[in-house]
Amino acid sequence: MSQISLPSGAVQRARIKRAAKAEKRADIGWAGWTAIALGAAAACYFILGPLLMLLTTAFRGPQDFLPFEDGAGWTLDNLAAVYFDRNLYTTIIPNTLIFTAGSVTVTFLIAFTLAWLVERTDLPFRNGVYTIILFPLLVPGIVLSITWIFLLAPNTGWINVILRTLLGLEGSGPLNIFSMGGMILAQGIGLVPFVFLLLSAALRSMNPSLEEASNTAGASPFTTIRRVTLPVLLPGLLAPLILATLITLEQFETPLVIGFPARINVFSTRIFFELNPDTDLPAYGRAAAVALPFLICGVLLLLLYNHFIRRAESFVTVTGKGFRPMRFALGRWRLPAILFISVYALFGALLPGFVLVWASLFGYSLPSFDILSTISFAGYADLFNNPKFWLAARNTFIVAGGSAVIVTTIGVILAWTILRTQLMGRWVLDFISFLSLGIPAVIAGLASMLLYLSMPIGIYGTVLALVLAYSYRMAVSTRLTRAALMQIHAELEEASSVAGGQWLTTIRRVVLPLLRPSLVASFILLFIIGFREFTIPTILQSPDNTVLSVMMWQAFQGGKTTQAAAVGTMIVIFVIPIIFGLRRFVLARDGRD
Amino acid sequence: MLKVEGLERSYTTPDGLVHAVKGVSFEVPTGSFFTLLGPSGCGKTTTLRCVAGLEQPTGGRITIGGTVVAQPDNDIFVPAFKRDVGMVFQSYAIWPHMNVLENVSYPLVVRKPRPPRDEIRDRAMEALRLVGMDGLANRSATKLSGGQQQRVAFARAIVRHPKVLLLDEPLSNLDAKLREQMRYELQELVARVAITTLYVTHDQSEALAMSDNVAVMSDGLIAQMGPPRTVYNRPANEFVAGFLGGANFLDATIIEADGINSLAAFDEDRGSVRVSLPAGLNKGDRVQIVFRPEDAALRFSAGNNDNQVRASIARLSFQGGLTECHLKVGDTLVRSMLHPSVQADTGADAWIELNPARCTVYPAPERRSQV
């Protein structure tokens, strides 16, 4: 078929033009074009809009003016103020690096051990262990951070009280959560479920015949691990490591809840305090100036992540279902393995859950039988009688649900456009949606704040502003839908077209029904992310748009421990039905395949 | 019913234009079965997809039932959903979220205006009865075997009695045994519905067995077109001869030029054959003699007539019903089919008996005459 001809004059140009025109799908009709145009415009608006605002704000001043207020002009003052400040180099950057490196190390060591045990050894009760490990994924980071304070606060933390009693110590301590070590521990353990999920998927996707081939070639199990298993899996293991680094870098909850009392600032809290100074007016320009290099870091990490993901995909080819990976017999390591998992489950899932519920019923005191009689549901009673709680609950559902619907819809349009049309610029859409993964939530919040403060329509401070600000996380849904759409043979759509179905009919009757599992998955995932979200609503907070996570933080900060714990418990209670929905959904899908 | 004239399809690539179809013309009369046959990448599927409306041609004209459906010069392009065609896809494209009846009803359901519910059901059931699937109307599409999927795909393609039926390698997804069975079945079905059919395949036996007319395609062009027997027995060129049923090619020189009674001598005094000389060839010209393996009978001693060539047996491969024999004629490999009872030994000399009526003469390819 391939005969390549060189361009020669107007005739050739006309032919090229005609060929190019023919390559575009012209039969999608006005409905198709409208959908694609709207999807592309929305993607650009949600991601590029705030980012452009951020970029320009860094160069606008004076600092206490809104970037496009009357009286503001172009300036380098913000950059000078931020980058000539020694503080940035002596505390912010080192702190951020130590915090990130430390947390990621803790996360990765624990998550990899867990994933290896569950996926590649003959560990008992693997399915149960899998569920327990994933449970904290549904609990907002802010809730976990606060439970760490309940456990490890120097004076009243349960573990400290117990240790002092056991060791006969006086005063406070011996452990102190309000330290770099505490931050690293809390953050490191908090991210384990997510990284475990990615690592176990990577370990599971390895074709066991690669290892079997090495065995039959005469290699010992250890040699096989060293020369086959690890090299093949390496990209698949590095990708989650990079992603964990990216997520930790953008962390805001832990640095705020634990780092702030310890006077340890990282870049995300620095941005927040530029916006919420104790005495001054918010310094938008300086906040934006701090954000820029970290945004660049995020995007670079993202590109690295993309590189490893591609390598992992080209390496690991799962050719069918029903793989039985080689499992290593734990033998006498069985007991230590079970112990390891138990300790993780205790500190990662059970103890935080218990301390939260306990504090909501009994306040800040250590559990004992004497105290059981002082049980009080006052915290909940107050909460349920407080209209602010119901407003926050309603807001949380609206924001999580609304943004999940918006992003899932845009994701479908983008995925379809990228895979099924020859439109120029469709790869730009792909890149933009992927870019969203590299934008730290603090920066997304800040950028949305700048955008909606500057808009003449009164959207700032409303729930709608939150819905729009959350909706930048397009990578999840675009990637999920793309993967699903790739599995749908294009001939299934063409068959509808040949049978007489117009574009919209084909989408409605063939594409969407076939995509339903991935649409549901995308919605649930985004809903959970939205439900957990704390950073963006904190930055964009107003009395009207408070969400549950922010309400919990406010209560905790205001010294209302019982109420904070009650809100935290309610968040978990709201989220639990979603876990079961997700589980049922995932199980149903596995069963059908 | 279907008329394709000068069809062209080019693609833009970073290196310039790539021509997939370079000017293909053919006509399929109402009710007849037409096959596009060729190796992968020859442009046959692109041609079919242009007829379906799934791809836009860049040149030429396509007419279905008297209506021009594509003519880029006049900016005419009727999208697939507005053309009255039925298509069976290579993957069958049975929608997994619908059951058998819903799959077959679909072309009627999306028709505007939509026919009454009862009519849709009756017509879909009628189509299913035709393919013998009416008993499985409510079965989930994911629980069908390959053969059943093909039947459903066929029923769906004909349910609205389209003007043209398009079949895109519908047998290529089946295993060898089922493929043969489904070929007969498909042949019968097509005969029963008597729809104008355009069939695309790379399998020569499918093409020869099923078609009224075959077009052999190569490199975006039709190399030869005609009834299966003609194309097989009188291949117009080397490519067609080679693609259809593994032909043997032997170099020779014309030593007597006398019309249908010319004589061609094989190299190295290995023998000669009486041939019918095509116009434009003269004494002394280098030619290629082309014959089919089934026409190459073996003898183990030299005969005394013209029509033979000396060879040696290079390989014998017993295949049950026949023995395939590879012979060396100089450096050239020749294939022959032997009855399994024939005793032969590797390395032995053998004489290939040629039937002059079954040999075709082509001018030697330019490149070889230059060497």
Interface residues (C-beta under 8 A of the other chain):
Chain A: M1 S2 Q3 I4 S5 L6 P7 Q12 R15 I16 R18 A19 A20 K21 A22 E23 A26 D27 H489 E491 L492 E494 A495 S496 S497 V498 A499 G500 G501 Q502 W503 T505 T506 R509 V510 P513 L514 R516
Chain B: R9 S10 Y11 T12 T13 D15 G16 L17 V18 H19 A20 K22 G41 C42 G43 T46 A52 G53 L54 E55 Q56 P57 T58 G59 P72 F77 P79 A80 F81 K82 R83 V85 G86 M87 F89 Q90 S91 A93 W95 P96 H97 Y106 P107 V110 R111 R156 R160 L166 D219 G220
